[in-house]
Amino acid sequence: MSREFRPDIQALRGLAVLLVVLYHAHVGPFGYLGVDIFFVISGFLITGLITRQLEQSQFSFWEFYYRRARRLLPAAYVVIALTTVAAPFFLSDVGLRELRNQVFGALTFTGNVVLWSQADYFGGAAETKPLLHFWSLAVEEQCYLLLPAFFALAPKKWWLLGVGSLLVASVILCFYVAFRHPSAAFYLLPTRFWEMAVGSIGALLPASPRVAARLATLRLPALGLLLLIPIGPSGLQDPVVDAALVCVATLILLLAPSKESMAVRGMAKLGDISYSLYLIHWPVLVYVRAAWLSEPPAVAIYTAVFFSVVASLALHRFVEKPFRRGSVTSHVRMTSGLVIATALLAIVPAVDIGATESRVGVSDVRRINYGLGRACDLTPGSLPQTIPEACQTADRPELLVWGDSFAMALVPGLAKTVGEAGLAQLTMSGCLPAIGVAAFSRRAASPYPRAFGVDCIRFNDSVLSILKNQPEIRTVAISSPFDAPVSNDFILLKRTGDSFTEVEASVDGAAEGIKSLVEAVRALGRRVVVVAPPPVASFDIGDCLERKARGSLMLGDYRDCKIHVGDYRRMRSRTLELLNQVAMKADVEVVSYHDFLCDGTTCKTEIDGKYLYRDSGHLSYEGSELIARKTRLAERLIRAAR
């Protein structure tokens, strides 16, 4: 690798950060693959640096890590500090607690592990986590702990073979883990290392003018891939393939440097501030969205991006550049200063954030509503054979609640009001109560969601088998948001015999699956009732109520935290159509909260100071009990079932 500064690499950095910022700003259909470009560049540069110094007997572990710390930490610490200072004005108690963990992860280079642990079904949305983007820095830093040791300890003749073997192992592991635990595949080093290994191999390949000349002919197609894949994915329904194409294209451009031009120089200017811009833009966008509760107007997003660029120029000029050049202080002072800063950032934000958290028990009010307990959120890997003991209120329950997380939220109120009849709960997060059909997300963040659809279908089969063996259950109430199977963001998986077929989400397809469930339950001599989801909004209702009580900054049309009936009906028009079809086709009663919660224009989100919702749609424990008592819901469901 040449010692000379390469503007084309800075230009690649500029392109990468541009893709990331545009994607996060929701400006056009740009992809998230800019991070993959960063990973390849990082592997290429770091490997070249380490191996060159080893070959010249100049490598020092201390000097390597000192230079990495001097290059990365000062700017990162400034952003962490500013983010935590601003947090109490924008985040809820739940968000503040998560931020403390994110700060710890950022300081210990375990941010990817922290974010992975927060990436469960009930976890806050990614756009509420101000330090979420530190996951990629953690992956790089973890790689920096391993690569120098490998190159220093392994003979030179093993370098290329060793990195190549690790690349293959990482790719295989990535495909294997992504099928079962997509969030782990996304966040963790073992399943991401292959991208940096692509760059490492490029740095280890022997220089050859003939090879470089041939690669130069691929420069334009490679650049085309980098521009087109993020805008329009390959269509192979596997983001790992898209990432691989981007990584290979990046490697070609690294091995076949482009000549300096106006376009390269312009993009290189953006590359100069790419690290600072990457650090700043995400918390700014998170806080802007938090202030508006829902997606802000375009002018607010554009202003946030503009502010991020200006702030990045300042951070680069006054923090990043001076520390990188080592002109700020000596080695000893620099090291001791970073140690002290790390300790302060680990302690002060926790104290500061803790001191500003609500004192009214909001965190308890907004705790995850699992119904009878967390054990009743059954997992795909452990299909029930009987009703778990913790998931029933009597030895011989007469009422079964069947469905997903919305069904869980029904249970606390029903359990308190059903009386001696008793209640049982069989629920699985995200799993539509239907027979022979399931909905799964087509989002790129879940490379292999089809497996979830298969598990969901099998879960519903197992519930039907349990019902067959428990004749004391007389009434079955099914509940769900019923939005996934009619959303364009989801795909329906239909079972035909022993095979599964993917079809577009549709009202008719979902209605048939729910009708099949109703008919199967009735064939066992039981009665069925469908519970419509509570009205929902385009914002996090629980978060809004909490922030209103705290006097936090709130902008936009939803500062009253009420649900506007017109917005709700527009958002859930296909869900309402689905429920109407189910009612007619399956001859089943659909029980709704609408008359109790809504008037002609708005729907209540709190009653007597009690939050009805814990998030954007799930009822809180208090809300579930309050609604069940005031509407006599258990009695109503049993009476309406047929």
C-alpha positions, 0 to 999 in steps of 0.5 A, a space after each residue: 500500500 502506498 504511503 501517499 495520501 489517496 484522494 480517491 479513498 477519501 472520496 470513497 469515505 465521502 460517498 459512504 457517509 453520504 449514503 448513510 446520512 441520506 438513508 438515515 434522513 429518509 431522503 430517497 430510497 438510499 441504502 444503508 450499505 455505506 457502512 459496508 464501504 467503511 468496513 472494507 476501507 478500514 480493513 484495507 488501510 489498517 492491514 496495510 499499515 500493520 504489515 508494512 510496519 511489521 516488515 520494517 520491524 517498526 510495529 509497536 502495539 502501544 503506538 498502534 493503539 495510541 494512534 487509534 485512540 488519538 484518531 477516534 476518541 476525542 471527537 467521539 467523546 465530544 459527541 457522547 458528552 453533548 448527546 448525554 447533556 441534551 438527552 433529558 430534554 428529548 428522551 423518556 425514562 426508558 430512553 434515558 436508561 437505554 442511553 446509559 447502556 449505550 454510553 457504556 457500550 461506546 466507551 468500552 467498544 461493546 456498543 454493538 453488543 449493547 445494541 444487540 441486547 436492546 434489539 428485541 421485539 419490545 425494544 425501542 425503535 432504532 430511531 430513538 437510540 441516539 448512540 446506535 451508530 456507535 455499533 459500527 465503531 465497536 465492530 471496527 475497534 474489536 477487529 483492531 484488537 485481533 488483526 495486529 495480534 494475528 499479523 504479529 504472531 503468524 509467519 508472513 507466509 500465512 497472512 493471506 491464507 489466514 485472513 482468507 480462511 477467516 473471511 470464509 468462516 465469517 461468511 459461512 457463520 453470517 449466513 448461518 446466524 442470519 437465518 436464526 438470529 438476524 440481529 446478531 448477524 447484523 451487530 456482532 463482529 464474527 458475522 461482520 468480520 468478512 467485510 473488513 477481511 475483504 479489504 485486508 486481502 486487498 492490502 495483502 495481495 502482491 502488487 501487479 501492474 498487469 492485474 491493476 490494469 485489468 482491474 482499471 477496466 472494472 472501475 466504472 462498473 464497480 462505481 456503478 454498483 456502489 451507486 445503484 445497489 444502495 438505491 435499488 437492491 439486487 432483488 435477491 431478497 438477501 441483503 448479505 448478497 447486496 453487501 457482498 457486491 458493495 464490498 467487492 466493488 469497493 475493493 476493486 476501486 481500492 486496488 485500481 485507484 482512479 485519477 484525481 478529478 473535480 468529482 473526486 476532489 469534491 467527494 474527498 472534501 466530504 470524506 475529510 469530515 466523514 468521521 465527524 459527520 457520521 458521529 454527529 448526524 445520527 443523534 441530531 436526527 434522533 432528537 429532531 424526530 423525538 421533538 416532533 414525536 413522529 416523522 418531522 416535516 421535510 424542512 426540519 430534516 433538511 435543517 438537521 442535516 445542514 446543521 450536522 454538516 456545519 457542526 461536523 466541519 467545526 468538530 473536524 477543525 477544532 477537535 479531530 484534526 488537532 488531536 490526529 496530528 498530535 499537536 495538542 499535547 504529549 503522549 503522557 498528557 494525552 493518555 492520562 486525559 483520555 483515561 480521565 475523560 473515559 471515567 467522567 463520561 462513564 460516571 457523570 452521564 449516569 448521575 445526570 440522566 438519573 437525576 432527571 428521570 421522572 419521580 412518578 414511577 413512569 418506568 413501571 407504568 410503561 413496563 412491557 406488558 407480557 400478560 401473565 408473565 414473560 414466560 407467556 411470550 412463547 418463542 418460536 424454538 419451543 412450541 408448547 405442548 400444553 399450557 404453561 402453568 404460569 400462563 393460566 389463572 386456574 387449573 381448568 380455565 374456560 377462556 383462552 386468549 390466543 394471539 400476539 403481543 396485542 393479545 398479551 396486553 389484553 390479559 391483565 385486565 381479563 385476568 382481574 375480571 374473568 373471575 372463577 372461570 379462569 383464563 389461559 394465555 397462548 401468545 407469541 410476539 408478532 405471530 398473527 392468529 391464523 391457520 396456514 398463513 403467517 406474515 413476515 417482514 420484508 425489511 432488509 434488517 431481517 435477512 431471513 424472516 421467512 423462518 419466522 413465518 414458518 415458526 408462526 404457522 407451526 405455533 398456531 398449529 400447536 395451540 390448536 392441538 392444545 385446545 383439542 386436548 383441553 375440553 374445559 376451554 369453552 371460549 377462545 378470544 383471538 387478538 392482534 393488531 391485524 395490520 401486518 398481513 395487509 401491509 406492503 411492508 410484509 409478505 404472506 407465507 401460505 402453507 399448501 400441503 407440506 410446502 410454503 409459498 410466499 405471496 403478496 400481503 392482502 386482505 383476502 389472504 389474511 381473511 382466509 387464514 383467520 377464517 380457517 382458525 375460526 372454523 377449526 376452533 368451532 370444529 372442536 365445539 368451542 366458541 370464538 370471538 375476535 378482539 379488534 386492536 385499540 386505536 393507534 397513532 403514528 407516534 409513540 403514545 406512551 412516550 408522548 404522555 410521559 414527555 408531556 408530564 415532564 414538560 419536555 420539548 414537543 413540536 408538531 400536531 400531536 402535543 396533546 397525545 390524543 389519537 385523531 380518529 381521521 388519522 387512525 382510520 386512514 392509517 388502519 383502513 386496510 386493517 378495518 377492512 380485514 376485520 369487516 371481511 372476517 366478521 362476514 366470512 367467518 360469521 364471528 363477532 368483532 369486539 372493539 374499544 372504539 365506542 368506549 375510547 373515541 368520540 367523533 374526532 379523538 380517542 382517549 389515551 389516558 383516563 384519570 391520569 392513568 396511561 392506557 398505552 405503554 408505547 404506540 399501540 400496546 396497552 399498559 398493565 393499568 390501561 388493560 385493567 382500567 378498560 376491562 373493568 369499565 367495559 366489563 370486557 371479559 363478560 362481553 367477550 364470553 357473551 359475544 363468542 359464537 
